[in-house]
Amino acid sequence: MPENKMILNKLSELRVIPVIRTKVAENAVTAVQWLSEAGFRTFEITLTTPDAIKIIARLISKTDALIGAGTVTSVKQAKKCIEAGAQYIVSPCVVSDLPAICHQYDIPCILGACTPTELHLAMEAEADAVKIFPVSLMGGSTYIKTLSSIFTGVPLIPTGGIKPNEVQEYLESGAICVGLGGVLVNETLIQQGERRKILEISLEIIQQATKYSS
């Protein structure tokens, strides 16, 4: 099996991708540390985070978790992330040239879509999976169920506004995994040192994910 397919299968097994987006670089590193303690084994580091590429390289050298790069909107950005060691690339939109560069390095490319037309364009560009964003504004898990019934076999990763108690519901609606950002990576809690609170939220989400049996 190609490496990019193996990585995508691993993301499906892990079921939840914490999306790391912070205003302070060190808060992103702290978030990964705490979420790792809770049991998460993959992290999407968004390029809107200061020093994101340095953080990706740092995490790749110090952890065995799958580290992806998020909010990638150009081939130039993708190359920098891949050179830093990123193991998958996530875009919030359809950038048709991204899958080709990712596949040169045998890593999966997840393109973002909101509408059925965008989803179709993402698959035409040979994306390995499609991030449905912002899913909460598009009808939530019901929307994922509808898309899954139309685009059969297309790996969908809903992201944006998903609540902890909705994780199982999204997985049952046809998502291969879900992306969770602000609910997990609350920068105010991180700055206040509320490690225990973030661990509690994390464990609730992990319990939700493990309730789902594919």
Contacts in CASP RR format, 6 or more apart in sequence:
PFRMAT RR
TARGET T0000
AUTHOR 0000-0000-0000
METHOD contacts of the structure
MODEL  1
MPENKMILNKLSELRVIPVIRTKVAENAVTAVQWLSEAGFRTFEITLTTP
DAIKIIARLISKTDALIGAGTVTSVKQAKKCIEAGAQYIVSPCVVSDLPA
ICHQYDIPCILGACTPTELHLAMEAEADAVKIFPVSLMGGSTYIKTLSSI
FTGVPLIPTGGIKPNEVQEYLESGAICVGLGGVLVNETLIQQGERRKILE
ISLEIIQQATKYSS
1 9 0 8 1.000
2 106 0 8 1.000
3 106 0 8 1.000
3 107 0 8 1.000
4 102 0 8 1.000
4 103 0 8 1.000
4 106 0 8 1.000
4 107 0 8 1.000
4 108 0 8 1.000
4 109 0 8 1.000
4 128 0 8 1.000
5 108 0 8 1.000
5 128 0 8 1.000
7 66 0 8 1.000
7 87 0 8 1.000
7 88 0 8 1.000
7 107 0 8 1.000
7 108 0 8 1.000
8 88 0 8 1.000
8 108 0 8 1.000
8 128 0 8 1.000
8 129 0 8 1.000
8 155 0 8 1.000
8 176 0 8 1.000
10 42 0 8 1.000
10 66 0 8 1.000
11 17 0 8 1.000
11 42 0 8 1.000
11 66 0 8 1.000
11 88 0 8 1.000
11 108 0 8 1.000
11 129 0 8 1.000
11 157 0 8 1.000
11 176 0 8 1.000
11 177 0 8 1.000
12 155 0 8 1.000
12 176 0 8 1.000
12 177 0 8 1.000
14 40 0 8 1.000
14 41 0 8 1.000
14 42 0 8 1.000
14 66 0 8 1.000
14 177 0 8 1.000
15 167 0 8 1.000
15 171 0 8 1.000
15 177 0 8 1.000
15 178 0 8 1.000
15 209 0 8 1.000
15 210 0 8 1.000
15 212 0 8 1.000
16 40 0 8 1.000
16 167 0 8 1.000
16 177 0 8 1.000
16 178 0 8 1.000
16 179 0 8 1.000
16 180 0 8 1.000
16 205 0 8 1.000
16 206 0 8 1.000
16 209 0 8 1.000
17 42 0 8 1.000
17 43 0 8 1.000
17 44 0 8 1.000
17 157 0 8 1.000
17 159 0 8 1.000
17 177 0 8 1.000
17 178 0 8 1.000
17 179 0 8 1.000
17 180 0 8 1.000
18 31 0 8 1.000
18 32 0 8 1.000
18 35 0 8 1.000
18 40 0 8 1.000
18 42 0 8 1.000
18 43 0 8 1.000
18 44 0 8 1.000
18 179 0 8 1.000
18 180 0 8 1.000
18 181 0 8 1.000
18 184 0 8 1.000
18 185 0 8 1.000
19 44 0 8 1.000
19 46 0 8 1.000
19 70 0 8 1.000
19 159 0 8 1.000
19 179 0 8 1.000
19 180 0 8 1.000
19 181 0 8 1.000
19 182 0 8 1.000
19 184 0 8 1.000
19 185 0 8 1.000
20 28 0 8 1.000
20 31 0 8 1.000
20 32 0 8 1.000
20 43 0 8 1.000
20 44 0 8 1.000
20 45 0 8 1.000
20 46 0 8 1.000
20 49 0 8 1.000
20 181 0 8 1.000
20 185 0 8 1.000
21 28 0 8 1.000
21 46 0 8 1.000
21 48 0 8 1.000
21 49 0 8 1.000
21 71 0 8 1.000
21 181 0 8 1.000
21 182 0 8 1.000
21 185 0 8 1.000
22 28 0 8 1.000
22 31 0 8 1.000
22 49 0 8 1.000
22 50 0 8 1.000
22 185 0 8 1.000
22 187 0 8 1.000
22 190 0 8 1.000
23 49 0 8 1.000
23 50 0 8 1.000
23 187 0 8 1.000
24 50 0 8 1.000
24 187 0 8 1.000
24 191 0 8 1.000
25 49 0 8 1.000
25 50 0 8 1.000
25 51 0 8 1.000
25 52 0 8 1.000
25 54 0 8 1.000
25 55 0 8 1.000
27 187 0 8 1.000
27 190 0 8 1.000
27 191 0 8 1.000
28 45 0 8 1.000
28 49 0 8 1.000
28 52 0 8 1.000
28 55 0 8 1.000
28 185 0 8 1.000
29 55 0 8 1.000
29 58 0 8 1.000
29 59 0 8 1.000
30 190 0 8 1.000
31 184 0 8 1.000
31 185 0 8 1.000
31 190 0 8 1.000
31 198 0 8 1.000
32 43 0 8 1.000
32 59 0 8 1.000
32 63 0 8 1.000
32 65 0 8 1.000
34 190 0 8 1.000
34 195 0 8 1.000
34 198 0 8 1.000
34 199 0 8 1.000
34 202 0 8 1.000
35 43 0 8 1.000
35 184 0 8 1.000
35 185 0 8 1.000
35 198 0 8 1.000
35 202 0 8 1.000
36 63 0 8 1.000
36 65 0 8 1.000
37 199 0 8 1.000
38 198 0 8 1.000
38 199 0 8 1.000
38 202 0 8 1.000
38 203 0 8 1.000
38 206 0 8 1.000
39 202 0 8 1.000
39 206 0 8 1.000
40 65 0 8 1.000
40 202 0 8 1.000
40 206 0 8 1.000
41 64 0 8 1.000
41 65 0 8 1.000
41 66 0 8 1.000
42 65 0 8 1.000
42 66 0 8 1.000
42 67 0 8 1.000
42 68 0 8 1.000
43 59 0 8 1.000
43 65 0 8 1.000
43 66 0 8 1.000
43 67 0 8 1.000
43 68 0 8 1.000
44 68 0 8 1.000
44 69 0 8 1.000
44 70 0 8 1.000
44 88 0 8 1.000
44 90 0 8 1.000
44 179 0 8 1.000
45 52 0 8 1.000
45 55 0 8 1.000
45 56 0 8 1.000
45 59 0 8 1.000
45 67 0 8 1.000
45 68 0 8 1.000
45 69 0 8 1.000
45 70 0 8 1.000
45 86 0 8 1.000
46 52 0 8 1.000
46 69 0 8 1.000
46 70 0 8 1.000
46 71 0 8 1.000
47 53 0 8 1.000
47 69 0 8 1.000
47 70 0 8 1.000
47 71 0 8 1.000
47 72 0 8 1.000
47 77 0 8 1.000
47 81 0 8 1.000
48 71 0 8 1.000
49 55 0 8 1.000
52 69 0 8 1.000
53 69 0 8 1.000
53 80 0 8 1.000
53 81 0 8 1.000
53 84 0 8 1.000
54 84 0 8 1.000
56 67 0 8 1.000
56 68 0 8 1.000
56 69 0 8 1.000
56 81 0 8 1.000
56 84 0 8 1.000
56 85 0 8 1.000
56 86 0 8 1.000
57 84 0 8 1.000
57 85 0 8 1.000
59 65 0 8 1.000
59 67 0 8 1.000
60 67 0 8 1.000
60 84 0 8 1.000
60 85 0 8 1.000
60 86 0 8 1.000
60 87 0 8 1.000
66 87 0 8 1.000
66 88 0 8 1.000
67 85 0 8 1.000
67 86 0 8 1.000
67 87 0 8 1.000
68 81 0 8 1.000
68 86 0 8 1.000
68 87 0 8 1.000
68 88 0 8 1.000
68 89 0 8 1.000
68 90 0 8 1.000
69 77 0 8 1.000
69 78 0 8 1.000
69 81 0 8 1.000
69 84 0 8 1.000
69 86 0 8 1.000
69 88 0 8 1.000
69 89 0 8 1.000
69 90 0 8 1.000
70 81 0 8 1.000
70 89 0 8 1.000
70 90 0 8 1.000
70 91 0 8 1.000
70 92 0 8 1.000
71 90 0 8 1.000
71 91 0 8 1.000
71 92 0 8 1.000
72 78 0 8 1.000
72 81 0 8 1.000
72 89 0 8 1.000
72 90 0 8 1.000
72 91 0 8 1.000
72 95 0 8 1.000
72 98 0 8 1.000
73 91 0 8 1.000
73 92 0 8 1.000
73 93 0 8 1.000
73 95 0 8 1.000
74 95 0 8 1.000
75 95 0 8 1.000
75 97 0 8 1.000
75 98 0 8 1.000
75 101 0 8 1.000
78 89 0 8 1.000
78 98 0 8 1.000
78 101 0 8 1.000
78 102 0 8 1.000
79 101 0 8 1.000
81 89 0 8 1.000
82 89 0 8 1.000
82 101 0 8 1.000
82 102 0 8 1.000
82 105 0 8 1.000
82 107 0 8 1.000
86 107 0 8 1.000
87 107 0 8 1.000
88 102 0 8 1.000
88 107 0 8 1.000
88 108 0 8 1.000
88 109 0 8 1.000
88 110 0 8 1.000
89 98 0 8 1.000
89 102 0 8 1.000
89 107 0 8 1.000
89 108 0 8 1.000
89 109 0 8 1.000
89 110 0 8 1.000
90 110 0 8 1.000
90 112 0 8 1.000
90 131 0 8 1.000
91 98 0 8 1.000
91 109 0 8 1.000
91 110 0 8 1.000
91 111 0 8 1.000
91 112 0 8 1.000
91 131 0 8 1.000
92 112 0 8 1.000
92 131 0 8 1.000
92 133 0 8 1.000
93 111 0 8 1.000
93 112 0 8 1.000
93 113 0 8 1.000
93 118 0 8 1.000
94 111 0 8 1.000
94 112 0 8 1.000
94 113 0 8 1.000
94 118 0 8 1.000
94 121 0 8 1.000
94 122 0 8 1.000
94 125 0 8 1.000
94 127 0 8 1.000
95 111 0 8 1.000
95 125 0 8 1.000
96 121 0 8 1.000
96 124 0 8 1.000
96 125 0 8 1.000
97 125 0 8 1.000
98 109 0 8 1.000
98 111 0 8 1.000
98 125 0 8 1.000
98 127 0 8 1.000
99 109 0 8 1.000
99 111 0 8 1.000
99 125 0 8 1.000
99 126 0 8 1.000
99 127 0 8 1.000
99 128 0 8 1.000
100 126 0 8 1.000
102 108 0 8 1.000
102 109 0 8 1.000
102 128 0 8 1.000
103 109 0 8 1.000
103 126 0 8 1.000
108 128 0 8 1.000
108 129 0 8 1.000
109 126 0 8 1.000
109 127 0 8 1.000
109 128 0 8 1.000
110 127 0 8 1.000
110 128 0 8 1.000
110 129 0 8 1.000
110 130 0 8 1.000
110 131 0 8 1.000
110 157 0 8 1.000
111 122 0 8 1.000
111 125 0 8 1.000
111 127 0 8 1.000
111 130 0 8 1.000
111 131 0 8 1.000
112 118 0 8 1.000
112 122 0 8 1.000
112 127 0 8 1.000
112 130 0 8 1.000
112 131 0 8 1.000
112 132 0 8 1.000
112 133 0 8 1.000
113 119 0 8 1.000
113 121 0 8 1.000
113 122 0 8 1.000
113 130 0 8 1.000
113 131 0 8 1.000
113 132 0 8 1.000
113 133 0 8 1.000
114 132 0 8 1.000
114 133 0 8 1.000
114 134 0 8 1.000
114 138 0 8 1.000
116 147 0 8 1.000
116 150 0 8 1.000
116 151 0 8 1.000
119 130 0 8 1.000
119 132 0 8 1.000
119 147 0 8 1.000
119 151 0 8 1.000
119 154 0 8 1.000
120 151 0 8 1.000
122 130 0 8 1.000
123 130 0 8 1.000
123 151 0 8 1.000
123 154 0 8 1.000
128 155 0 8 1.000
129 154 0 8 1.000
129 155 0 8 1.000
129 156 0 8 1.000
129 157 0 8 1.000
129 176 0 8 1.000
130 154 0 8 1.000
130 155 0 8 1.000
130 156 0 8 1.000
130 157 0 8 1.000
131 157 0 8 1.000
131 158 0 8 1.000
131 159 0 8 1.000
131 179 0 8 1.000
132 138 0 8 1.000
132 143 0 8 1.000
132 144 0 8 1.000
132 147 0 8 1.000
132 156 0 8 1.000
132 157 0 8 1.000
132 158 0 8 1.000
132 159 0 8 1.000
133 158 0 8 1.000
133 159 0 8 1.000
133 160 0 8 1.000
134 159 0 8 1.000
134 160 0 8 1.000
134 161 0 8 1.000
135 143 0 8 1.000
135 144 0 8 1.000
135 158 0 8 1.000
135 159 0 8 1.000
135 160 0 8 1.000
135 161 0 8 1.000
135 162 0 8 1.000
135 170 0 8 1.000
136 160 0 8 1.000
136 161 0 8 1.000
136 162 0 8 1.000
140 158 0 8 1.000
140 162 0 8 1.000
140 166 0 8 1.000
140 170 0 8 1.000
141 158 0 8 1.000
141 166 0 8 1.000
141 169 0 8 1.000
141 170 0 8 1.000
141 172 0 8 1.000
141 173 0 8 1.000
142 173 0 8 1.000
144 156 0 8 1.000
144 158 0 8 1.000
144 170 0 8 1.000
144 173 0 8 1.000
144 174 0 8 1.000
144 175 0 8 1.000
145 173 0 8 1.000
145 174 0 8 1.000
147 154 0 8 1.000
147 156 0 8 1.000
148 154 0 8 1.000
148 156 0 8 1.000
148 173 0 8 1.000
148 174 0 8 1.000
148 175 0 8 1.000
155 176 0 8 1.000
156 174 0 8 1.000
156 175 0 8 1.000
156 176 0 8 1.000
157 175 0 8 1.000
157 176 0 8 1.000
157 177 0 8 1.000
157 178 0 8 1.000
157 179 0 8 1.000
158 170 0 8 1.000
158 175 0 8 1.000
158 178 0 8 1.000
158 179 0 8 1.000
159 178 0 8 1.000
159 179 0 8 1.000
159 180 0 8 1.000
159 181 0 8 1.000
160 179 0 8 1.000
160 180 0 8 1.000
160 181 0 8 1.000
161 183 0 8 1.000
162 170 0 8 1.000
162 178 0 8 1.000
162 179 0 8 1.000
162 180 0 8 1.000
162 183 0 8 1.000
163 183 0 8 1.000
164 180 0 8 1.000
164 183 0 8 1.000
164 201 0 8 1.000
164 204 0 8 1.000
164 205 0 8 1.000
164 208 0 8 1.000
165 204 0 8 1.000
165 208 0 8 1.000
166 208 0 8 1.000
167 178 0 8 1.000
167 180 0 8 1.000
167 205 0 8 1.000
167 208 0 8 1.000
167 209 0 8 1.000
167 212 0 8 1.000
168 208 0 8 1.000
168 209 0 8 1.000
168 211 0 8 1.000
168 212 0 8 1.000
170 178 0 8 1.000
171 177 0 8 1.000
171 178 0 8 1.000
171 209 0 8 1.000
171 212 0 8 1.000
171 214 0 8 1.000
172 212 0 8 1.000
180 205 0 8 1.000
183 201 0 8 1.000
183 205 0 8 1.000
184 198 0 8 1.000
184 201 0 8 1.000
184 202 0 8 1.000
184 205 0 8 1.000
186 194 0 8 1.000
186 198 0 8 1.000
189 197 0 8 1.000
189 198 0 8 1.000
190 198 0 8 1.000
END
